[in-house]
Amino acid sequence: MTDRELFELYKEQIYYFCYYLMQNQADAEDVCQEVFVKALLADRSKVQDLKSWILRIASNECSNV
């Protein structure tokens, strides 16, 4: 899966998940951007379930904020 496909497939789900956890639009947008930066820079070759992997990144980023 290309970077563009990953972003297009999960951008809305990740944003809504971050918004649910952060309860703030601006914070959710910032965290969502960080999630995709980390996901796109990471080595995804051994990731079996992309959705759970990227949601875990989002959960961790929200917890860090």
A tleap script that builds the chain and sets N, CA, C and O, in Angstrom:
source leaprc.protein.ff14SB
mol = sequence {
  NMET THR ASP ARG GLU LEU PHE GLU LEU TYR
  LYS GLU GLN ILE TYR TYR PHE CYS TYR TYR
  LEU MET GLN ASN GLN ALA ASP ALA GLU ASP
  VAL CYS GLN GLU VAL PHE VAL LYS ALA LEU
  LEU ALA ASP ARG SER LYS VAL GLN ASP LEU
  LYS SER TRP ILE LEU ARG ILE ALA SER ASN
  GLU CYS SER ASN CVAL
}
set mol.1.N position { 0.845 -1.177 0.000 }
set mol.1.CA position { 0.000 0.000 0.000 }
set mol.1.C position { 0.892 1.244 0.000 }
set mol.1.O position { 1.846 1.345 0.773 }
set mol.2.N position { 0.566 2.168 -0.867 }
set mol.2.CA position { 1.362 3.397 -0.947 }
set mol.2.C position { 0.988 4.345 0.193 }
set mol.2.O position { -0.024 4.163 0.870 }
set mol.3.N position { 1.819 5.345 0.383 }
set mol.3.CA position { 1.552 6.348 1.414 }
set mol.3.C position { 0.219 7.043 1.155 }
set mol.3.O position { -0.572 7.255 2.075 }
set mol.4.N position { -0.016 7.387 -0.087 }
set mol.4.CA position { -1.253 8.091 -0.460 }
set mol.4.C position { -2.476 7.224 -0.175 }
set mol.4.O position { -3.478 7.713 0.346 }
set mol.5.N position { -2.397 5.942 -0.515 }
set mol.5.CA position { -3.515 5.032 -0.261 }
set mol.5.C position { -3.776 4.885 1.233 }
set mol.5.O position { -4.929 4.866 1.665 }
set mol.6.N position { -2.722 4.781 2.012 }
set mol.6.CA position { -2.860 4.683 3.465 }
set mol.6.C position { -3.573 5.907 4.017 }
set mol.6.O position { -4.506 5.787 4.811 }
set mol.7.N position { -3.132 7.077 3.594 }
set mol.7.CA position { -3.739 8.316 4.058 }
set mol.7.C position { -5.204 8.407 3.645 }
set mol.7.O position { -6.064 8.705 4.474 }
set mol.8.N position { -5.491 8.155 2.381 }
set mol.8.CA position { -6.864 8.272 1.888 }
set mol.8.C position { -7.809 7.267 2.559 }
set mol.8.O position { -8.974 7.572 2.817 }
set mol.9.N position { -7.299 6.089 2.833 }
set mol.9.CA position { -8.128 5.043 3.423 }
set mol.9.C position { -8.484 5.328 4.886 }
set mol.9.O position { -9.596 5.030 5.323 }
set mol.10.N position { -7.550 5.898 5.636 }
set mol.10.CA position { -7.737 6.031 7.082 }
set mol.10.C position { -7.881 7.455 7.603 }
set mol.10.O position { -8.055 7.635 8.808 }
set mol.11.N position { -7.817 8.464 6.762 }
set mol.11.CA position { -7.797 9.845 7.251 }
set mol.11.C position { -9.037 10.207 8.066 }
set mol.11.O position { -8.913 10.837 9.117 }
set mol.12.N position { -10.209 9.831 7.614 }
set mol.12.CA position { -11.425 10.180 8.350 }
set mol.12.C position { -11.553 9.382 9.641 }
set mol.12.O position { -11.915 9.931 10.682 }
set mol.13.N position { -11.258 8.099 9.574 }
set mol.13.CA position { -11.369 7.266 10.769 }
set mol.13.C position { -10.419 7.728 11.863 }
set mol.13.O position { -10.785 7.776 13.038 }
set mol.14.N position { -9.207 8.066 11.472 }
set mol.14.CA position { -8.213 8.514 12.448 }
set mol.14.C position { -8.620 9.866 13.028 }
set mol.14.O position { -8.500 10.091 14.233 }
set mol.15.N position { -9.100 10.758 12.173 }
set mol.15.CA position { -9.520 12.071 12.681 }
set mol.15.C position { -10.652 11.915 13.698 }
set mol.15.O position { -10.584 12.487 14.785 }
set mol.16.N position { -11.691 11.147 13.358 }
set mol.16.CA position { -12.831 10.992 14.267 }
set mol.16.C position { -12.426 10.289 15.558 }
set mol.16.O position { -12.940 10.609 16.630 }
set mol.17.N position { -11.519 9.345 15.457 }
set mol.17.CA position { -11.011 8.674 16.653 }
set mol.17.C position { -10.268 9.663 17.546 }
set mol.17.O position { -10.473 9.684 18.760 }
set mol.18.N position { -9.412 10.476 16.951 }
set mol.18.CA position { -8.673 11.489 17.711 }
set mol.18.C position { -9.623 12.524 18.305 }
set mol.18.O position { -9.439 12.966 19.439 }
set mol.19.N position { -10.628 12.904 17.543 }
set mol.19.CA position { -11.601 13.870 18.055 }
set mol.19.C position { -12.363 13.286 19.238 }
set mol.19.O position { -12.621 13.983 20.220 }
set mol.20.N position { -12.722 12.014 19.145 }
set mol.20.CA position { -13.414 11.345 20.246 }
set mol.20.C position { -12.553 11.351 21.518 }
set mol.20.O position { -13.053 11.598 22.615 }
set mol.21.N position { -11.278 11.081 21.357 }
set mol.21.CA position { -10.388 11.030 22.524 }
set mol.21.C position { -10.023 12.416 23.052 }
set mol.21.O position { -9.909 12.608 24.263 }
set mol.22.N position { -9.841 13.378 22.157 }
set mol.22.CA position { -9.373 14.702 22.556 }
set mol.22.C position { -10.512 15.667 22.900 }
set mol.22.O position { -10.316 16.596 23.684 }
set mol.23.N position { -11.678 15.459 22.332 }
set mol.23.CA position { -12.835 16.335 22.540 }
set mol.23.C position { -12.558 17.789 22.157 }
set mol.23.O position { -13.114 18.715 22.748 }
set mol.24.N position { -11.690 17.974 21.162 }
set mol.24.CA position { -11.327 19.307 20.713 }
set mol.24.C position { -10.865 19.203 19.262 }
set mol.24.O position { -9.993 18.400 18.929 }
set mol.25.N position { -11.463 20.027 18.407 }
set mol.25.CA position { -11.179 19.922 16.972 }
set mol.25.C position { -9.720 20.237 16.647 }
set mol.25.O position { -9.080 19.495 15.902 }
set mol.26.N position { -9.198 21.311 17.188 }
set mol.26.CA position { -7.821 21.716 16.875 }
set mol.26.C position { -6.819 20.674 17.361 }
set mol.26.O position { -5.870 20.342 16.650 }
set mol.27.N position { -7.029 20.164 18.562 }
set mol.27.CA position { -6.127 19.132 19.093 }
set mol.27.C position { -6.211 17.863 18.254 }
set mol.27.O position { -5.193 17.228 17.980 }
set mol.28.N position { -7.419 17.496 17.848 }
set mol.28.CA position { -7.598 16.295 17.035 }
set mol.28.C position { -6.890 16.436 15.697 }
set mol.28.O position { -6.279 15.481 15.216 }
set mol.29.N position { -6.965 17.611 15.093 }
set mol.29.CA position { -6.288 17.839 13.814 }
set mol.29.C position { -4.773 17.756 13.984 }
set mol.29.O position { -4.091 17.161 13.150 }
set mol.30.N position { -4.245 18.339 15.047 }
set mol.30.CA position { -2.803 18.293 15.291 }
set mol.30.C position { -2.315 16.866 15.529 }
set mol.30.O position { -1.300 16.444 14.976 }
set mol.31.N position { -3.048 16.138 16.353 }
set mol.31.CA position { -2.661 14.758 16.650 }
set mol.31.C position { -2.773 13.899 15.397 }
set mol.31.O position { -1.915 13.053 15.143 }
set mol.32.N position { -3.812 14.111 14.625 }
set mol.32.CA position { -4.014 13.347 13.395 }
set mol.32.C position { -2.836 13.558 12.438 }
set mol.32.O position { -2.363 12.614 11.805 }
set mol.33.N position { -2.382 14.773 12.344 }
set mol.33.CA position { -1.234 15.061 11.489 }
set mol.33.C position { 0.003 14.317 11.989 }
set mol.33.O position { 0.742 13.745 11.188 }
set mol.34.N position { 0.234 14.319 13.284 }
set mol.34.CA position { 1.376 13.605 13.852 }
set mol.34.C position { 1.271 12.102 13.624 }
set mol.34.O position { 2.273 11.434 13.369 }
set mol.35.N position { 0.068 11.579 13.715 }
set mol.35.CA position { -0.149 10.141 13.479 }
set mol.35.C position { 0.293 9.764 12.080 }
set mol.35.O position { 1.000 8.774 11.892 }
set mol.36.N position { -0.117 10.547 11.101 }
set mol.36.CA position { 0.232 10.208 9.724 }
set mol.36.C position { 1.706 10.446 9.428 }
set mol.36.O position { 2.293 9.729 8.618 }
set mol.37.N position { 2.300 11.416 10.055 }
set mol.37.CA position { 3.747 11.597 9.888 }
set mol.37.C position { 4.473 10.348 10.381 }
set mol.37.O position { 5.344 9.815 9.693 }
set mol.38.N position { 4.111 9.888 11.572 }
set mol.38.CA position { 4.759 8.691 12.119 }
set mol.38.C position { 4.463 7.450 11.268 }
set mol.38.O position { 5.350 6.636 11.013 }
set mol.39.N position { 3.217 7.320 10.838 }
set mol.39.CA position { 2.837 6.138 10.062 }
set mol.39.C position { 3.528 6.104 8.698 }
set mol.39.O position { 3.937 5.042 8.228 }
set mol.40.N position { 3.653 7.254 8.080 }
set mol.40.CA position { 4.258 7.287 6.750 }
set mol.40.C position { 5.771 7.122 6.796 }
set mol.40.O position { 6.374 6.655 5.829 }
set mol.41.N position { 6.380 7.496 7.897 }
set mol.41.CA position { 7.829 7.346 8.030 }
set mol.41.C position { 8.237 5.961 8.542 }
set mol.41.O position { 9.396 5.563 8.420 }
set mol.42.N position { 7.290 5.245 9.105 }
set mol.42.CA position { 7.580 3.938 9.691 }
set mol.42.C position { 7.724 2.862 8.619 }
set mol.42.O position { 7.232 3.007 7.500 }
set mol.43.N position { 8.405 1.788 8.984 }
set mol.43.CA position { 8.523 0.622 8.114 }
set mol.43.C position { 7.270 -0.237 8.297 }
set mol.43.O position { 7.091 -0.870 9.338 }
set mol.44.N position { 6.419 -0.255 7.296 }
set mol.44.CA position { 5.150 -0.983 7.379 }
set mol.44.C position { 5.235 -2.374 6.773 }
set mol.44.O position { 4.211 -3.043 6.638 }
set mol.45.N position { 6.398 -2.814 6.413 }
set mol.45.CA position { 6.524 -4.091 5.703 }
set mol.45.C position { 6.092 -5.293 6.548 }
set mol.45.O position { 5.648 -6.299 5.994 }
set mol.46.N position { 6.209 -5.210 7.854 }
set mol.46.CA position { 5.854 -6.347 8.707 }
set mol.46.C position { 4.530 -6.151 9.445 }
set mol.46.O position { 4.152 -6.978 10.275 }
set mol.47.N position { 3.835 -5.070 9.146 }
set mol.47.CA position { 2.545 -4.802 9.783 }
set mol.47.C position { 1.485 -5.663 9.113 }
set mol.47.O position { 1.317 -5.620 7.894 }
set mol.48.N position { 0.774 -6.443 9.914 }
set mol.48.CA position { -0.241 -7.338 9.362 }
set mol.48.C position { -1.609 -6.672 9.294 }
set mol.48.O position { -2.339 -6.857 8.320 }
set mol.49.N position { -1.961 -5.907 10.308 }
set mol.49.CA position { -3.262 -5.243 10.352 }
set mol.49.C position { -3.036 -3.741 10.438 }
set mol.49.O position { -2.814 -3.200 11.521 }
set mol.50.N position { -3.092 -3.076 9.300 }
set mol.50.CA position { -2.788 -1.647 9.240 }
set mol.50.C position { -3.743 -0.806 10.077 }
set mol.50.O position { -3.325 0.155 10.722 }
set mol.51.N position { -5.008 -1.162 10.068 }
set mol.51.CA position { -5.986 -0.351 10.796 }
set mol.51.C position { -5.708 -0.348 12.297 }
set mol.51.O position { -5.676 0.716 12.915 }
set mol.52.N position { -5.510 -1.503 12.878 }
set mol.52.CA position { -5.241 -1.542 14.317 }
set mol.52.C position { -3.896 -0.904 14.641 }
set mol.52.O position { -3.734 -0.293 15.697 }
set mol.53.N position { -2.940 -1.043 13.745 }
set mol.53.CA position { -1.623 -0.448 13.941 }
set mol.53.C position { -1.708 1.076 13.966 }
set mol.53.O position { -1.147 1.716 14.856 }
set mol.54.N position { -2.401 1.654 12.998 }
set mol.54.CA position { -2.480 3.112 12.933 }
set mol.54.C position { -3.394 3.663 14.035 }
set mol.54.O position { -3.174 4.774 14.517 }
set mol.55.N position { -4.403 2.907 14.433 }
set mol.55.CA position { -5.238 3.335 15.562 }
set mol.55.C position { -4.442 3.313 16.868 }
set mol.55.O position { -4.669 4.148 17.744 }
set mol.56.N position { -3.527 2.380 17.002 }
set mol.56.CA position { -2.673 2.332 18.199 }
set mol.56.C position { -1.750 3.547 18.225 }
set mol.56.O position { -1.530 4.136 19.284 }
set mol.57.N position { -1.215 3.919 17.082 }
set mol.57.CA position { -0.389 5.129 17.001 }
set mol.57.C position { -1.221 6.333 17.432 }
set mol.57.O position { -0.755 7.172 18.203 }
set mol.58.N position { -2.443 6.414 16.936 }
set mol.58.CA position { -3.334 7.528 17.282 }
set mol.58.C position { -3.646 7.544 18.774 }
set mol.58.O position { -3.630 8.602 19.404 }
set mol.59.N position { -3.923 6.402 19.325 }
set mol.59.CA position { -4.211 6.305 20.759 }
set mol.59.C position { -3.010 6.761 21.588 }
set mol.59.O position { -3.169 7.505 22.556 }
set mol.60.N position { -1.830 6.323 21.216 }
set mol.60.CA position { -0.622 6.721 21.936 }
set mol.60.C position { -0.360 8.209 21.814 }
set mol.60.O position { 0.030 8.855 22.787 }
set mol.61.N position { -0.569 8.757 20.632 }
set mol.61.CA position { -0.343 10.200 20.428 }
set mol.61.C position { -1.330 11.017 21.253 }
set mol.61.O position { -0.958 12.031 21.845 }
set mol.62.N position { -2.578 10.583 21.293 }
set mol.62.CA position { -3.572 11.299 22.105 }
set mol.62.C position { -3.215 11.232 23.583 }
set mol.62.O position { -3.375 12.214 24.307 }
set mol.63.N position { -2.740 10.093 24.027 }
set mol.63.CA position { -2.344 9.949 25.433 }
set mol.63.C position { -1.160 10.844 25.770 }
set mol.63.O position { -1.060 11.366 26.880 }
set mol.64.N position { -0.265 11.016 24.803 }
set mol.64.CA position { 0.923 11.848 25.034 }
set mol.64.C position { 0.575 13.337 25.119 }
set mol.64.O position { 1.301 14.116 25.737 }
set mol.65.N position { -0.527 13.720 24.501 }
set mol.65.CA position { -0.944 15.135 24.532 }
set mol.65.C position { -1.703 15.366 25.767 }
set mol.65.O position { -2.156 16.484 26.013 }
savepdb mol mol.pdb
quit
